Amino acid sequence: MFKFKNVTKEEKIEQIIVVVIFLLSIGTGVFVGGNEEWFRNAHFSAGYMAGSLVTCVVLFSIYQLVNVVMEFSKKNAQTH
């Protein structure tokens, strides 16, 4: 799955962030799917998939936004 031997520090951090995003998405999906106010028990899988997908997309978007801002600030710090 993931190889931690011959990778840079940045790649290790990226792989860890991806695993955390997936785990949070799975947890949120289980919570949303199990919420009987939003979905009946018969529709658990629909709630799970919707909750997981939305959470994964939102967290990945936040990660990308933070990554772009950090790269931009690093470039500005190097030029000054």
N, C-alpha and C positions, 0 to 999 in steps of 0.2 A: 504494500500500500504506500507507505511513505518511507523514504530512505534518508536517514539522518547522518550517514557517514561522510559522504563527499559533497556536502552542500555548504554554501556560505551561511553566515549568520542571518542575513536578510531572508534567504530562502527558508531557513528553519522557522523564523518568525512568521513568515507568510503561511507556511504549512500549519503551524499551530493556530493561527487566526482562522484559517479555513475550517479546521476541525472544530473549533469553538463555535463558529457560525453554524455549522451543521448540527452540533449538539443542541444549541439554543433553539434552532428551528424545529428539531424533533420534539423537544420539550414543549415548546409553544403549540405545536401541532396536536400533541396529545391532550394538552389542556383545552384547546379550542374544540377539538373533536369530542371530548368528554363532557363539555358544557351542555347540559340538557336544555338550557334556556335558548340556545342558538341552534342546536341540531338535535334531532331525535337520535336515540341509540342506534337505530337502523342506518342512519346516515353518518356514522362516526368517521368512516374513511373519507367522505367528502369534506367534513370539517377539519380532519387531520391534514389532508392535502392542501386545503386553502390556507390554513393557519401556518403550515410549514413553508409554503411557497412565498406568502406575503412576508413572513419574518425573514426568510433567507434573502429575498430581494432587497428589503429595507436595510438589513444589516450589511449586506455586501455594498450597497450604495453608500452607506455611511463610511464604510472602510475605504472605499475608493476616493471619496471626497476628502477624508482625512489624509490619505496617502498623497493626493495631489497637492494639498496645502502644505504638507511637510516637505515634499520635494521642492516646491516653489520657495519655501523659506530657506531651505538648504542652499539653493542656487543663489538666492539674494545674499546670504551670509558669505558665500565664497567670493562673490564679486566685490563686496565692500571690504 
